[in-house]
Amino acid sequence: MDNTVDPISSCRVSSRVRNISTSATKEMAIIAAQIGGCVSLGQGVPSFTTPHHIVDAVTKVLVEDPSSGQYSLQTGMVTLRNRIAEYLREEKKIVADPESEICVTVGGMEALLATVLTVVDEGDEVILPTPTYASYIEQVLLAGGIPKYVPLTDNWGLDLEAIEHAIGPKTKAIMICNPGNPTGTVFSDAETISLCKLGVAHNFVIITDEAYDYIVYEGEMPFSPLSMEEFRNNVISIYSLSKKYALTGWRVGWVTAAKGWMQQIMKVHDATAICAPTPSQFAALAALNGEQNCVAEMREKLIERKELCCARLDKLHKYFSYVTPKGAFYVMAKYLFSDDDSQEIAIRLLNEAKVITIPGGAFGAGGEGHLRISFGGELETINEAFDRIEQWLDKI
């Protein structure tokens, strides 16, 4: 019997940390690394490399500009914030003051966390339409808030009636990802506007995560509610360049909000990060200013990968059902061959077929009974993973 006392006992760890969990995406990757020889349908990032013109621009700056290795202003480089303001106006019809309404952050994740910590107090409720991005859950818990889950519709749309019913005196915010992770949904403009009207009527904040805004397979980029004056004081919008320009490792994004909100968000940003990495800000500037053919090319490849993934799922219609993704690069596949929970199914697939998927239960109650599949990998990877799944299904 081991009587060794853990020097870092649970009584010394804060309750806010004890209440949160490591994301299932990271856990599955860790387990897969221990098993070895796995192929991934779980990665939350496309396989593309950072475009050469961005790397070249940053390399030049690092050599020629000594300030590139120093802190920027807390809110970010002036030139970058000015360019972001232009981008928001041109692409999303959002008028934002680059001096007081834009803050460059360490990826979209820091922008989200700084926003949640600014908005949510201990005991506040945050409505999460589920399946939802798993990290929203942990961020709400970290802030001392209470996630309040409202299932999406069968087609992964917003159930506005159920959301309105869920609103109570403790409701402080709702968080949505549009296009959606993990569902691949794209909420309609009418849904988003109706949701924002509820926010105004009941005085809560709509936190919109628009990290996947460019990856839409039919129609245009989703409507941004911050573009409407009547919603400006109730909407905080989060953006990331990670997926659009293959900059995931560079960690650069931003948050846009009315001046009053930004003054408070900046306190959290300053206390946690000081500023986004300056070389990464130069990368963001090069991405926004440079040629955009790379974005179109990556999007076309994702369309091809989506079609392959859906075709492979269609062959397995006796085992899976799914809603065709309208955006992002994920499918929530409902498994029909077992009543076991999604964690058990995902672990079995990992151990027995050596295929990484993400258990749907990690995305809230609305995701249970599903596996999140990413088609961000190469075509060969997608085919190999489904070949293994088919062989596994034949044996169970």
N, C-alpha and C positions, 0 to 999 in steps of 0.2 A: 504494500500500500504506500502510495506517495504522499507524504505529509508536508511536502514543500509548500510554503506559503507564497502565493503570487505577489511579488513586490508591487505590482500595479493592480491592486485589488479593485473590484467594482465599486467599492465605497469611495474610492479616490477619483473616479471618473465622473464627470458632470452628467447630470440626468439628461441634458439636451443631447449629448453624444450617445449615451446608452439607448436613447429612443430612436436613433436612426440606424440604417443598415447600409452596407456596401451595395452598390447597384448590382443587379443580377447580371448585367452585361459584363461587368468586370469579373464577377465570380465565375461565370461560365468560362471565360477566357483563361482564368487561373487554373481551373480544374482541367481544361483541355491541354494546357501546357504540361501538366503532370502526367496526363495520359499519353500524349505524343501522337503524331500522325493524324491529327484531326483536320477537317476542312470546315470552313466557317460560313454559316448563313446568319450569323449573329452580329457581325461587325456593324457598328453604327456610323460607318464612314465609307465613302466610295474609295476605290483602289487607286485613284488617280494621283500622280505626282504634282507638286507645285509647278505651275507653268514657268518655263525658262525665263521669260521676260521679267517676271517678278523676282526670281532669284538673282538675275543679273543686275537689276536695279538696286536691290539691297546690298549685294556685294560691292557695287560701285560706291554706295553711300558709306558703307563701313570703312572703306579704304580712304575716301576723300573727306569725310565729314566727321571730325572728332566728337561732335555732339550726339552722333548716332549711338554711342555707347553710354550716354548719360540719361538721367531722368528727363522725361518731358514734363510739361505742366500736368497737374493731376487729371484734368479733364481731357488731356490728349493734345497732340501737336495741333497748332492753329491751322496749318495748311490742310491737315486731314479732316478736322472738324468742318472746315469750310467746304471741303469736297463732299463730305457726307451730307451736309445741308443741301448741296446741289443735287446729289443723288436722290435724296428723299423728295425734293420738289419735283424732279424730272420723272422719277419712277413711281412715286406713290402719292403725289399731290399733297405732301405734308410740308407745311411751312414751319421750320424750326430754327430758332436763333442759335447759331453755332457757338456763341459765347455762353449761353445760359441754359440751353435745352438739349445739349448733346454731350455725352460723356463716353469716351473711348475706354473699353474695359478689357480685362484678361479673358477674352472669349465671351460668348453669350452666357456661359454658366455664371461667371462672376457678376454680370449685369443682372441676371435673374436673382441670384442670392442677395445682392445689394438691395434690389427692389423689394424682395420678400421681407428682408430684415427691416426695411424702412416702413413697410405697410402694415405688417402683421405683429400684433401684441400677443402676449400670453393669453391663451383661451379664445382667441379670435378664430372664427371658422373661415376656411377657404374652400370654395366649391371647385371640385375637380371633375369635369366630365370624363368618365372612364370608358375604355382604356385611356390612360393619360401617360405622359412622359414620366418615367419612374422617379427621376430626380426632383420633380416638383413635390412629390410626397415627402421626400427626405428634407427638402428645404423648408417646407411648411412646418414639419416637426422640429427642425433645428431652431426655428424662430419661436417655438412654443405654441404654434397654432394647431388647429384641429382640421385635418382633411375631411371634407364632406363630399362623398362620392355620389355622382349622379350619372347613371349609365347613359351612354350614347344610344341612338336608335339602332335598329338592326342593320342599317346601311351606314353606320358611323356618323350620323348627323347629330346636331344638337337637339336634345329634347327640351325645348324652351319651356314647356308647361311644367315638366319635372324640375327644371332649374328654378323656376319662379316659386314652386312649392317648397323648394329646399331653402329659400332665402329666409333668414331669421334675424333677430336683433343682434346676433354675434357675427353675422356675415360681414367680412371685411373685403374679400376679393374673390375673383374667379381667375383661373389660369387656363389659357388655351394655347395650343400649338397649331398654327395654320399656315401651310399644309401640316398634316398631323404626323407626329411620331407618338405611338407606334402603328397607327391605323392606315396611314397613307391617304386619309380623307382630306378633302378641301371643303371647308365650310362655305356656304353661299353668302353673298353680300347681304341678303335679307336676314339670314341667321345671325350674322355678326352685328348688324344694325339693331336687330331686336334685342340681342344680348346687351348691347351698350345702352339701349334705352332702359332696360331693367337696372343697369348699374347707376344711371342718373336718377331714376325714380327712387331707388332704395339706398343711394349713397354708398356704393361699394366700388372698388377699383377693378378694372378689367386689365389683366397683365397679358399682353399678346406676345407670343414667341414666334417670330417670323424668320427663323433660321433657314427654313427650306423654301422661302418664297419664290425662288426662281425655278424650282423643280415642279412644274405643273404640266400635266400631260394633255390636258384639253382646256382650251380657253386661256385667259390671261392670268397674271399674277393676282393673288387674292387681294381684296379690298382691305385697306389699312384704316381702321376707325379713327386714328389720330388725325386723319386728314379732314375730319368734320369738326368744326368749331364747337358744336354743342357737346362733344364728347371729350374735349381736350383735358379737362380737369379730372376725368374719370378713367383715362387710358394711359398706361405706361407700356411702351413698345420696346422689344428686345430684338436685336439684330446680330447676325454673325456672318463673317466672310469665310468661315471654315469649310463649308460644303461647296459653296459657289465657286471658290477659287482654289480648292484643294489646299487650304491653309490650316488644317486641323491642328498641326503641331506648333503653329506660330502663335496660337492663342490670342486672337484679336476679334473684338466685336464692339458693340456700343449699345447704349440705352438712350432713348429719346422720350422726353416727358416735358410737361409744362414747368416753367421756372420754379414754382413753389415746390413741386415734387423733386426736381433735380437738386435743389439746394440741400434737401435732406438726404437723398441718395448719395450725394457726394461725400457726406460725412462717413458713410459706411465704406465707400470706395477708398477714401483716403486712409481709413483705419485698417483696411485689409490688404490693399495692393499698392497704394500711393499712385501708381500709374500703370498703364499697360506697357509691356516691353517696347522700348523705342524702336529697335530693329523691326519688330512686328508691325509697328505703326507705319514705318516706311514701306513694308510689304503691302499693307492695306492700301496705302496711297498709290503704289504702283499698280495694284490690281484694279482699282477704280478708274485710274487714268489711262491704263494700257488698253491694248486691243482686246476685244471681247469675243473673238472667235473661239477662244479656248472654252468659254462658258457654253456656247452653242454646241461645240463638239462633245463636251462631257455630257451635256443633256441628251444628245442623240444616242450616245452609248448607254445611258441609263434607260432610255426608252427600249432599246434592244434587249437589255438585261431584264427589264420588267416583263416584256413579252415572253421571253424564255422562261422566267420564273412562273408566270401564270400558265403557260403551256404545260410545264411539268406538273403543276398542281392540278390542272384539268385532267391529266392522265390518272391522277390519284383521287378522282372525285368520290370514290367509295370510302376514302379515308379522311379526306379534308374538304371543307367548304371555306369560301373566302369571299370578301368583297374586293372587287378589282380596285387597286389603288389609283387615285386621281393625282397624287403628288407625292413628294418625298421619295424614299426608296425602300419602303417596308410593306409587308403584307402580314396581316393578322390571320393566320390560318387556324380555323376551328377543327380540332381533330375529332373524328367520328368513331374511332376504333377502341376507345377506352373511356372509362369514367374516372380514371385516376386524375389527381391534380396535375397542373401544368409543370410544376417543379419536378415531380417524379418522372413525367414523360420526357422532359428535356434532359434530365440526368440519364435516363435509359438510352435515349438517342446518342448521347455523348459517349457513354460507356460501351454500348453495344454496336453502334454504327459509326462512331467517331465523327459525328456531325454536330456542330455547335448551332443551337437555336436558343432563343430567350423565352423562358416561361412567361406566358401571358399574365399570370397572377401577379407578377412584379409590377404591372402597370395599373394596379387597382382591381377591385372586384369585377369590373366589367370586362377584364381581360382573361379571367380564369376560363379554362377549357380551350385556350388558344396557345399557339406558339408564334412569337414574332420572328418573321423571316426577313432578312435583309438581302436585297439583290444588288448591293453595292460592289460585290466582288466581280472578278473576271468571269466571262462566259464559261470558261473551263472549270472554274471553281463551282459555279452554280450547277453545272451538269454533273460533276463528280459528286457533289453533295446529294443531289436527288437520286443519282444511281445508287448510292449507299442507302438512302432512305427506302427506296423501292425494294432492295435486297433485304433490308431489315423487316419491312412490313410483310414480306413473303414468309418470314420465319416466326412471326409472333402469332 
